[in-house]
Amino acid sequence: IALEENEYVFVDFFANWCSHCRDLAPTWETLAEVMYQAAENRVEDQPDVHKYSDEDYNEALKVELPVLVGKVDCVDHHDFCLDQAIRAYPTLKFFVDGEEKGVYNGHRTVVEF
């Protein structure tokens, strides 16, 4: 549903038993929160209220169109992950209008994402 209802979607395909996935989880959650708050302009007038670094928040504000940051547990949604050709965890994919545009293999920080 998220791929159908949002123009830009960045997805973490993970497995709960994967140690690399568990290591990524806090950063991924922070990215989702930062993008949501930046897109909603919730703290624009009160920059000291947010709990993120100014660098993370300012990078998120640069995005003109909101990006939905989501995750899919491939243990629970095995068939969907097979359809998406997920073969390793975590796999980070970016979608535009429901179409995959690429797999992210860069640095795993909020700013780099």
Number of C-alpha atoms within 10 A of each C-alpha: 6 13 18 12 11 15 16 22 23 23 22 22 23 25 21 15 10 12 13 13 18 15 12 15 17 11 15 22 15 17 23 19 17 24 23 17 18 22 18 12 12 13 13 15 8 9 13 11 10 14 11 16 12 12 11 18 23 16 16 22 19 10 12 9 11 18 20 23 21 17 20 17 15 19 13 11 12 14 11 13 17 11 8 12 10 17 10 10 17 25 19 19 19 19 19 16 13 16 13 15 13 12 13 15 10 9 9 13 13 21 14 9 17
